């Protein structure tokens, strides 16, 4: 996890929080799907690691309610990176 202060704009202080993992990556065709409720990029991970597929859906909605953004940068077979930007 990493937090960084971005350049001040319009009197606001934007902060970007980045979280990366060392998992199996997320194929491009599944990347939009993972923000949907009860969805996971690979259903076999549900059996192995558990989970409902609600975590990213809830996170994305909370970030949206704060008038902020969430972004996913991921590739198959490599780490995934989630970045969100908050304005304070």
C-alpha positions in Angstrom: 0.0 0.0 0.0 1.2 3.5 -0.9 -0.2 6.9 -0.3 1.0 10.0 -2.1 0.0 13.6 -2.2 -0.6 14.9 -5.7 -0.3 18.5 -6.9 -2.8 20.9 -5.3 -5.5 22.0 -7.7 -8.3 24.5 -7.1 -7.5 24.6 -3.4 -8.0 20.9 -3.0 -5.3 18.5 -2.0 -5.6 15.3 -4.0 -4.3 12.1 -2.4 -3.7 8.9 -4.3 -3.8 5.5 -2.5 -2.3 2.5 -4.4 -2.7 -1.1 -3.4 -0.9 -3.8 -5.3 -0.8 -7.6 -4.9 1.4 -10.4 -6.1 -1.5 -12.6 -7.3 -2.2 -14.2 -10.6 -3.2 -11.0 -12.4 -6.5 -10.2 -14.0 -7.1 -10.7 -17.8 -8.2 -7.6 -19.7 -11.6 -9.1 -20.6 -12.4 -9.5 -16.9 -11.2 -6.2 -15.5 -14.5 -4.3 -15.7 -16.4 -7.3 -14.3 -14.6 -7.3 -11.0 -16.3 -4.1 -9.9 -19.7 -5.8 -10.2 -21.4 -7.3 -7.2 -20.9 -11.0 -6.7 -18.3 -11.2 -9.5 -14.7 -12.4 -9.5 -12.2 -12.6 -12.3 -11.8 -16.4 -11.7 -14.5 -18.4 -10.0 -11.9 -21.1 -9.0 -10.4 -18.6 -6.5 -13.7 -18.5 -4.7 -13.5 -22.2 -4.0 -9.8 -22.0 -2.9 -9.7 -18.7 -1.0 -13.4 -17.9 -0.2 -15.1 -14.6 -0.7 -18.4 -13.3 -2.1 -17.2 -10.9 -4.8 -18.5 -7.9 -2.9 -15.3 -6.2 -1.7 -14.4 -4.2 -4.9 -18.0 -3.5 -5.6 -18.6 -1.9 -2.2 -15.2 -0.1 -2.3 -15.9 1.3 -5.8 -19.3 2.6 -4.6 -17.9 4.2 -1.5 -15.2 5.9 -3.5 -17.8 7.1 -6.0 -19.9 8.6 -3.2 -16.8 10.5 -2.0 -16.7 12.0 -5.5 -13.4 10.2 -6.1 -12.1 7.7 -8.6 -10.9 4.1 -8.6 -8.7 2.6 -11.3 -7.4 -0.9 -12.0 -4.1 -1.6 -13.7 -3.7 -5.4 -14.2 -2.3 -8.0 -16.6 -2.7 -11.8 -16.7 0.2 -13.5 -14.7 1.4 -10.3 -13.1 0.5 -8.2 -10.1 -2.7 -6.1 -10.0 -2.7 -2.5 -8.9 -5.7 -0.6 -7.6 -5.4 3.2 -7.4 -8.0 5.6 -5.9 -7.8 9.4 -5.8 -9.4 11.4 -3.1 -9.9 15.1 -2.9 -9.6 16.8 0.5 
